[in-house]
Amino acid sequence: MPTDLLIKEVEGLPQDCVQEVYDFIMFLKFKNNIVKKKKRTAGVWKNDKFFMADDFDATPECFKEYV
């Protein structure tokens, strides 16, 4: 569909409908970006090294009374 035809149709809409058209366009852009993103993995990889905090296995202070 030609862009100029879409613009002509949108210009004929009331302002609140134009906002809905804009919102839908933003939704489609967001949806397409999500599909293209790679699945996230746990941990932090940088320069072929994995980083984990030194106190990873330490019990937090607020949970010590339960252990």
KAVEN-V345104 format. One record per residue. N is the residue number from 1. PHI is phi in degrees with one decimal (NA if undefined). D_CENTER is the distance of its C-alpha to the mean C-alpha in whole Angstrom. Layout:
BEGIN
n=<N | N>
phi=<PHI | PHI>
d_center=<D_CENTER | D_CENTER>
END
This chain:
BEGIN
n=<1 | 2 | 3 | 4 | 5 | 6 | 7 | 8 | 9 | 10 | 11 | 12 | 13 | 14 | 15 | 16 | 17 | 18 | 19 | 20 | 21 | 22 | 23 | 24 | 25 | 26 | 27 | 28 | 29 | 30 | 31 | 32 | 33 | 34 | 35 | 36 | 37 | 38 | 39 | 40 | 41 | 42 | 43 | 44 | 45 | 46 | 47 | 48 | 49 | 50 | 51 | 52 | 53 | 54 | 55 | 56 | 57 | 58 | 59 | 60 | 61 | 62 | 63 | 64 | 65 | 66 | 67>
phi=<NA | -67.0 | -63.6 | -63.9 | -69.0 | -63.2 | -61.9 | -61.8 | -66.5 | -67.2 | -63.4 | -84.1 | -88.8 | -65.9 | -57.7 | -66.6 | -73.0 | -61.8 | -62.3 | -64.4 | -62.2 | -61.6 | -60.8 | -67.9 | -61.3 | -64.8 | -61.1 | -62.8 | -63.3 | -62.7 | -60.3 | -69.5 | -68.7 | -63.4 | -64.2 | -81.2 | -69.9 | -78.5 | -68.8 | -80.1 | -113.6 | -75.2 | 90.8 | -124.3 | -107.3 | -147.8 | 54.5 | 60.7 | -126.1 | -103.0 | -107.6 | -139.0 | -60.0 | -60.8 | -98.3 | -56.5 | -87.7 | -72.4 | -79.0 | -62.4 | -54.5 | -69.8 | -106.4 | -62.0 | -70.1 | -91.0 | -94.0>
d_center=<28 | 29 | 27 | 30 | 31 | 27 | 28 | 31 | 30 | 28 | 30 | 32 | 30 | 30 | 28 | 26 | 26 | 24 | 22 | 21 | 21 | 18 | 16 | 16 | 16 | 12 | 11 | 13 | 11 | 7 | 9 | 10 | 8 | 6 | 10 | 11 | 9 | 11 | 12 | 12 | 15 | 17 | 19 | 19 | 20 | 22 | 25 | 26 | 26 | 24 | 24 | 25 | 27 | 30 | 30 | 28 | 31 | 32 | 32 | 31 | 33 | 32 | 33 | 36 | 38 | 37 | 37>
END
